[in-house]
Amino acid sequence: MLAQPRAPSWAEIFIALRQPRMLAVALLGFGSGLPYLLTSLTLGYWLRQEGIALATIGFISWVGMVYSFKVLWAPMVDQVDPPFLHRLLGRRRGWIVLAQIAVSTGLIGMGVAGPTADLAIFAAFAVLTAFASTVQDISISAWRIETAESRSDLALLAAVFQIGHRVAFVVSDALILIAAAFIGWPLSYISLGFAMSVGLAGALLAKEPALRVAAAVAADAAIAGRGLFARITNAFVEPFLTFFRVHGKAATLILAMVGLYRLTDMLMVPMMAPFYVDLGLPTAQIGTIRGTFGMVGTVGGVALGGLLAVRWGLERTLVVGSIVAPLTNFTYVALCLWPGGPSFEVVGVVVLIENLATGFAGAASVAYMSALVGIGFAATQFALLSSVQSMFGKFIRGFSGTAVEWLGTSFALMEAYAIYFVITAFLGVPAILLSIACAKRRLSSVTDV
């Protein structure tokens, strides 16, 4: 657990942003964010344009469930050296590079196979991409946490990481749509497979965190000479026991909040691409909107969330993020019911607002979760939190297409989308209440010290 420092001045914040490791974490954020939408939202565009049914698209979104189970292999990434690359790069960076190569292979495979020739092979490459992406995320999260020097520094690193992450979202959500309109989906996916070299540059620029090296040496010395059972316990059990010992009775509250914090966003994702297609917007136009309005909103939201987390504290920023994220769902309701259909500018404003809110909430949640984990078990504990955050939402979103189709039996298609978006917005209320409870707990403990 990192210490709670005084709030740094704006000048100190901008000086910290000039450090070389900030460039490394931004590039790593790009590599982490690039494959995510290519196995979820963007994949929905491709499948819908191939005439795939909404229900099938919803079920295929279960590929993203791989992210929810990464806590199962996080202990291996935490405690075991990667093959071939450990001596050259260290444990954290070695796993990052190995995972990046596998992600690149999966994306290129998706482009070569395509969804119409053999959907099973295509889905297998999608699963490979998602699995390798989780290994990359586990390793990068641990590297970022173990590199931080304080809670403020942690928030700053989280913000820069999220900026890189969200820029990758724009590439894999917006620019790829423009590219697909000219060169087709297969070549677009293959091109982004090679674009993983940006993340690779970040891994090579980064330095193995000194805190992790010291913790690894201490852990190895503590279990030296002990049997296999002791080593398995240290890898798979101790990280979770330590988390519950540190946070005590509040651990359950924290996990409940984390599990519901991004629920509204996750339920929106599978239906966003089909919604744009059914709205009648050309693919290149959607790409232009999300690449301009989306880029401005994303970078602005993440930057604002990160900077306010440094100035206000992680807990206050967390609460604000829990409120603004579900509220933006109502802007999509307006698009559904817009008389005569929304114009380019109207859609752009909605995308701008959505990305501002999701960028802010994303930066807030990543910074908050990062502050909850301990050095030495950073990969496993952060994987626990991120798995809890995604598991429930990613499971039930598999039924999102079925829900919209069912609503469509009683309402017009746009009205069905509107009702679905309203429901997802109200499902954000529990997260707001739990965020407030977590913030009060932290603020009380700081006040009492």
N, C-alpha and C positions, 0 to 999 in steps of 0.2 A: 504494500500500500504506500502510495506516495504522499508526502507531507502537504499540508494545506498552507501555501505561501500567501503573502500579501498580494493584492491585486496589482499587477505590473502597470506601469504607465504606457500610454500609446507609443511613446518613443521607444521604450524597451521592447514592445511587441514588434515594431517594425525592424528594429536591429536584429532581433532573433530570427525574423523571416529571411534575413540575408545569409544565414548559415548554409554551407554546402549540403548538409543533411536534409534541409528542406527541399532542395531540388530532387534528392534521391527519393524522399518519401512521396513527392508529387508524381514522379515517374512510376514508382511502385503502385501508387493509387490508380494510375492509368491502367497498368497491367492487370490490377485486381478487378477493375470495373469493366474492362472490355468484354470478357466472355459472358458476363452475367445476363445481360439482356438478349444476347444471341441465342440463349437457350430458354428464353421466356417471351418478353414483349415483342422483340423484333422477329423472333421465330413465328409469332402469331401473324404478323403481316404476311410473311412468305406463305404460310399454310393457308391463310384465308384467301390469298390471291390465287392459290392453286385449287380453290373450291372445297377445301376441307371444312366439314361441319363444325359449328361452334362447340358442340359437346365434345367432339374429338380434340379440338384445340385446348379445351379446358383440361381434359385428361392428360394430354401431352405435357401440359404445364407441370405435371407431377415429376418431370425430369428435375425440376428445381428442388424437389424433396431431398435430393442428394445433399444440398447445402444444410438441411436440417439435421442430418445424421453425422455431420463431420466431427461431432464430439466423440464418436466411436473410434476414430483413427487419429484424433488430435494427440493422445498420449504418445503414440509412436513418433509423431513429428516432434513432440516436446523432448522425448528422452532418447531417441535413436538417431544416429548419424545417417545422412543420406548416402546411398551407394555412389562411389566414385568421386563425389564432389566435396566431401567433408574436409579433406586435407587442404584442398585448394581454396575453398570459400568459407568453411565453417559450417556449423549445423543449420543456423537460420538461413543464411544466404544460399547454402547448398540445396536445401529443400525448395526454396523459392525458384531457383533456376531450373531444377529438375521438373517442377510443376509447370513452369512456363513453357518448356519444350513440349510437354504432354498436351497442354491447352492448345498450342499452335497446331499440333498434329490433329487434335480433335476437330478444330474449326476447318482446317483444310479438308479433312475427311468428310465433314458435313457438306461442304461445297462440291466435292467430287461425287458423292453418293446421290444427293438430292432427295426430296421427300416423295417424289412420284414413282421413281424406279423401284425402290425397295424401302418402304417406310421403316422396317425393322432395323436394317443396317444403318439408315440415317439416324434413327433413335439411339442406336448403340454408340455412334460417334458423339451424339449430343450428351449422352451419359458420361462418356469419357471426358468430354470438355468440362462438364459440371463437376465431376469428381476431382479432376486435376485442378480446377479452379478453387475447390475447397481447400486442397492442400496448400495452394499458393496463399489463400486468404489466411489460413491458420498461421503460416510462417511469417507473413508480412505483419499481421496483427501483433504477434509475439515480438518481432523485431522492433516495431514502432513503440510498443509499451516499454520494452527493456532499454530503449534508447532515451526515453524521456527522463528528465532530471527533477521534475516537480509536477504537480497537478496543472499548473498554468502551462508548462511546457507540453504536457500531455494533450491539453486542449488545443494548443497551437498545432502540434503534429497531426492531431485528428482532423483539424480543419484543412490543413494543406493536403493531407491524404484524401479527404473527401472532395477537394477541388479536382485533384487528378482523377479520382474515381468518377466524378460527375462529368468531367470533360470526356472521359471514355464513354459515358452513357450517351452523350451527344453524338459521338462518332458512331456508336453501335445502334443508336436509335434514330438519328436524323440523317447524318451524312450517308449512311449505308442505304437509306431509302432513295436518295438522289442518285447514288451510284447504281443501285439496282435498276432504276429506270433506264439507264443507259447501257450497262454491261451485264445486267441480269443478276439474280440472286446467287448462283453458284460462284461466279468470279468475285462477287462482293465478299462472301464469306471466306474464300481463299485469301483475298487481299488482307482481311483483318486477322487471319491466322498469322501472316507475316508481320502484321503490325504489333504483335506481341513482343517484337524486338525492342519496343519503347520500354516496356517493363523490365526486360532483360538488362537494358542500359542502367536502369535504376538499381537493380540488384548488384551490378558490377561497381557502381559508384558508391553504394552504401558500405559501411564498415560493420563488422560483426560487433554487436553491443557488448561492452565490457562487463556490464552487470550480469548478463547471461552467462558469459564465460566464467566469471567468479562463482555464480550460483551452481553451474554445472560441475565445476571442480569440487565445491563443497558437497554437492549431492553424491558425486561419485565416491568421494572419500567416506561419506557416511554409510554407504551400502557396500563398500569394498569388502570382498570376502564373504558376503552373505549369499544366500541361495537364490534360485530362480524365482521362487514365490515372493521373496522380499523385493526383488526388482520389479516384478509385475505389480505388486501392491504399490510401490513407489510411483510407478508410471500411471496406473489406471485408477487407483483408489485415493491416494494421498491428496492429489489436487482438489478433489471434491470435498473430502473431509476438511481440508484446510480452508476452503471457501466458506463452509458452514460454521467452522470454528470462529473465523474472523468476523463474520456478519451476524452470527447468533440467530436469534428469533426473527430478525429482519430479513434473513436470507429468503424465506418464503415470499414475503412481500415484494422483495426486489425481483425475484424470478417471475412472479405474477405480472408485475408491471412491464418487465422486459418482454414477456411473452405476448402482451397485447399492444405494445407501444406502436408497432408499425402495421397493425392488423388492417386498417383501412386502406393503406397503400398496397398491401399484398393482394387484397381482394379486388383492387382496381386493375392491377397489371395485366392479367390474362385477357380482359375484355377491352383494353384500351385500343389495341391495334384493330380488332374487328370493328370497334365502334367508329374509328376514323374511316375505315373502308366503307362501312354501311352508311356513313354520313355523306358519302359521295365525293370525298376529297381525293384528288389525284395523288399518287405516291410521292412524286417529286415535290408537290406543294406541301404535303405533310412533312417531308424531310426538311424543306426550307424553313417552315414554321418552327420545328423542334430544334433546328440548327441555329436559328437566330434568337427568337424569343426564348426558346428553351435554354440555350447557352447562357444568355444574360441572366435569366432567372436562377439557373443552377449555380453558377459561380457566385452570384450575389447572395443567394440564400445560404450557401455553405460558408462563405466568407463572413456574413453577418452572424451566423450561428456560432462559428468558431471564435470570432472576436468577442462576442458577448459572453460566451462561456468563460473566456479568460477574465473579462471585466466583471461580470455579474456572479460568476460561479456556475458550476456544472448543473446544480439542482434547479436553480431558477430558470436557466435556459431550457432544461429538460421539460419543465411544465409548459412554457410558452410553445415549444415544439409540439407537444401533445395536443394543444388546442388548435393551432393554425393548420396542421396537416388534414384533419377530417373536414374542417370548414371549407377547404378548397374543392371538395367533392361536389359541393352545391353549384360551383361554376360550371361543372360538366352537365348538371341538370339543366342549367340555362341553355347550354348548347343543344341539348336534346329537344327543347321546347321552343327554340328560337323561330319566330315566324318566317317562313320562306327559306329557312336554313341559314346558318351563320356565315358571315363573310370571312375572308382571309384574316382581316384585322381582328375581328372578334375572337376567332380561334386562337390567334397569336397572343392576345391578352390573357385568355384563359390558361394557355400553356405557360406563359410567363408567371402568372400567379401560382399555378400548381408547382412549378419548379422552384420558385422562391420558398414555398412552404416545405416541400419535401427535402430540399437541400438543407434548410434550417434544421428540420427535425432529424435528418440523417446525421448531421454534424453533432447535434446535441446528444443523440443516443450513443454514437460511437465514442465520444469523449467520456460520457458518463460510464459506460460499460468498461472502458479501458481503465478507469480509476478504481474499479472494483477488484481487479485481479492483482496477484502477487508475483514478484520476480521469481523465476525458476519454474513456475507452473503457468506462465502467461499464456502459452498456446492452448493448453487444455482448458483453463478456466475461461478464457475469452471465447473459445469454441463452445463451451457449455452455454454461455450467455447468448451467443449469436444463434446457436441451435434452438434454444428455447424461444428466442425472438421470432424465428421463422417457421418452426415446425407446425404449429396450429394453423397459422394463416395460409401456409403453402398447401396444407392438406385440404382445407375446406375450399380453397380457391379452385381446386380441381373440379368443383361442381358449379363454378361461376357460369360457364356456358350453358349448362343445363338449367340453371336458375333463370337466366335471361330468356332462353327458349320457352320455358314454362310460363313466364310472365307474358311472353309474346303470344301465347294462345288466347289471352284475354284482352291484351292491349296491342296497339300499334308498336312496331319494333322500337322506335325512338322513345315511346312512352315506357316500354319495358326497360330499356337502358336507364331512363331517368329514375324509375322506381328502384332499380338495383343500386344506382349511385347514392340515392337517399339512404337506403338501408346501410350501405357501407359507411356513410358519414356518421350515423347514429351509433354504429358499433365502435366508434372511437371514444365514447363517453367513459367506459370503464378505465381506459388508459389514462384519461385526464385525472380521474379520481385517484388512481394508484400513483401517478406521478406526483401529485400534490402530497400524498401520504409519504412517499419516499423523500421528497424535498424537505418536509417538516422534520422527518427523522434526522436527516443530515444536518439541517440548520440548527436543530436542538442540540445535537452532539457537539457541534462547533461552538455554540454559545456556552455550553456547560463546561467546556475545557478551560 
